[in-house]
């Protein structure tokens, strides 16, 4: 069983920054495409950013230019650097594969952007 543990969320004012981390059991990140997802109350979970095994990245239009996804394969860890945060970024953020199948979802980490 692969376990995913997200951390780094918190309360931040508009325009602020946060760095999220996702620790994965095993050496999954070295070979699998991974992504960050988010879910706001009353809305479905959606993909925010993805990164392939070779380092190619892509972003949702709503975050492109503000968020950066990266990975440290030696630590089996995925990161999301979030800058210029907006209230509409408020959500629970999750990591998982960007593949036809998902691992079990972790607990996520809450990001709240409010003045």
Legacy VTK file of the C-alpha trace (Angstrom):
# vtk DataFile Version 3.0
C-alpha trace
ASCII
DATASET POLYDATA
POINTS 115 float
0.000 0.000 0.000
1.366 3.406 -1.039
0.809 6.148 1.524
0.773 9.863 0.750
1.199 12.517 3.444
0.671 16.187 2.602
1.914 19.053 4.763
2.739 22.762 4.682
-0.691 24.337 4.439
-1.937 27.170 6.581
-3.576 30.573 6.723
-2.059 33.274 4.531
-3.089 36.725 3.334
-3.732 37.424 -0.356
-0.431 37.854 -2.158
1.386 35.587 0.269
3.255 32.343 -0.335
3.245 28.760 0.915
5.269 25.659 0.103
3.468 22.329 0.267
5.190 18.963 0.622
4.007 15.447 -0.159
5.892 12.474 1.247
5.279 9.180 -0.527
6.194 5.727 0.707
8.458 3.704 -1.541
10.241 5.063 -4.599
7.125 5.969 -6.538
8.192 9.486 -7.516
11.206 8.268 -9.448
9.087 6.582 -12.112
5.518 7.835 -11.846
3.972 11.034 -13.069
2.603 12.927 -10.062
0.263 15.808 -9.475
-1.193 18.216 -6.980
-4.976 18.394 -6.717
-7.276 20.636 -4.729
-10.864 20.532 -3.565
-12.886 23.465 -2.273
-16.073 22.929 -0.231
-18.966 21.887 -2.439
-16.770 21.406 -5.505
-15.128 18.407 -7.102
-11.428 17.685 -6.818
-9.374 18.990 -9.725
-5.801 18.866 -10.976
-3.656 21.910 -10.180
-0.219 20.884 -11.452
1.553 17.791 -12.750
5.106 16.588 -13.272
6.300 13.591 -15.274
9.070 11.149 -14.418
11.360 13.155 -16.705
10.509 16.506 -15.120
8.034 17.932 -17.614
5.482 20.133 -15.828
2.033 21.459 -16.595
-0.408 23.683 -14.734
-4.053 24.537 -14.611
-4.802 27.891 -16.220
-5.907 29.274 -12.866
-2.454 28.806 -11.277
-0.027 29.022 -14.188
2.674 31.601 -13.483
2.047 31.531 -9.730
2.615 27.886 -8.704
5.649 25.664 -9.295
5.636 21.878 -8.927
8.883 20.003 -8.300
10.090 16.641 -7.041
13.012 15.242 -5.069
13.271 11.601 -6.065
15.947 10.822 -3.466
13.474 11.812 -0.734
10.353 10.471 -2.472
8.881 13.925 -1.984
6.749 16.186 -4.149
6.555 19.960 -3.647
4.262 22.792 -4.637
5.542 26.345 -4.288
2.582 28.724 -4.268
3.128 32.458 -4.758
0.767 35.402 -5.199
-1.999 33.474 -3.486
-5.600 34.494 -4.056
-8.751 33.813 -2.014
-9.952 31.473 -4.759
-6.934 29.243 -4.039
-8.536 28.301 -0.713
-8.978 24.517 -0.692
-7.664 21.252 0.663
-4.612 20.268 -1.370
-3.746 16.640 -2.135
-1.003 14.825 -4.002
-1.437 11.688 -6.063
-0.450 10.109 -9.350
-1.136 11.719 -12.695
-1.820 8.345 -14.274
-4.852 6.268 -15.244
-5.063 4.953 -11.675
-4.729 6.717 -8.326
-3.218 5.653 -5.044
-5.354 6.005 -1.945
-5.852 9.670 -1.119
-4.059 11.134 1.875
-5.551 13.526 4.404
-4.634 16.605 2.391
-3.439 19.929 3.763
-5.689 22.965 4.188
-4.753 26.211 2.464
-6.782 29.265 3.437
-6.178 32.616 1.735
-8.013 35.419 3.495
-7.535 39.011 4.549
LINES 1 116
115 0 1 2 3 4 5 6 7 8 9 10 11 12 13 14 15 16 17 18 19 20 21 22 23 24 25 26 27 28 29 30 31 32 33 34 35 36 37 38 39 40 41 42 43 44 45 46 47 48 49 50 51 52 53 54 55 56 57 58 59 60 61 62 63 64 65 66 67 68 69 70 71 72 73 74 75 76 77 78 79 80 81 82 83 84 85 86 87 88 89 90 91 92 93 94 95 96 97 98 99 100 101 102 103 104 105 106 107 108 109 110 111 112 113 114
